[in-house]
Amino acid sequence: MVEKRKAAPKRGRRSPVGDRRQFLTMMSPSVIKAVKQAGLEDDRPAWDIMEEAAKQWLERRKGKRSE
């Protein structure tokens, strides 16, 4: 009897973490490189750093709009 091989996962595809969804944006290569380097240094994924930065920016923006 021939055994069926389980298909290997596609490279670059990750399962979502929690209820997060993918969001495509454009940044300069130097910013991307700096974020990735910071992630390596802090042992954090780049998406986590960018999510934190976006949340902080939104809070600052909300504060400015209420003034």
N, C-alpha and C positions, 0 to 999 in steps of 0.2 A: 504494500500500500504506500502511495506517495504522500508525504507530509506536505501540507500547504505552509508556505513561509508567511510569516506576518510581515506586512509591508512596513518598511522603515519610515519613521516620521520624516516629513519634508524638512529640509534644512531651512533655518531662519523662521520657521513657524513655531510660535509658542502658544500655549493655552492661556486664556485670559486670567488675570489675577483678580479675584473677586468679581465685581460687576463692571470692571473697567472695559472701555472700548478703545480701539485704535483711532488715533487722530494724527493726520499727516500735516506737517507744517514745514516751512523752509527757513533755514538759518545759514549764516555764513559758516564756511568750513572751520574757521578758527574758534567760533563759539561751540560748534559740535565737538571739536577735538577737546576743548577745555572741559566741557560737561562730561565727556567720556573719561577723561583723565581724573577728574574729581570723583567720579563714580568708582574708579579703580582704587584710588587712594582711600576713599571712605567705605569701601566694600558695599556699595549700593548700586542698583541699576540706574542707568541714565534716565529712564522714564520716571523713576521715583524722585530724582532731583528736579526734573522739569515740572512734575506735578506740584511739588512743594513750592517751587518758584512761582508757578502760575497762581496758586492759592494765595501766596503772600502778595503778589501784585494785585489780585482782585480785591483783597482786603484794603490795601492802600488806596485803590481806586474808589472803593465804596466810601472810605473816609473823606476823600477829597470832594466827592459829589454831594455829600450831606452838609458840607460847610456853606 
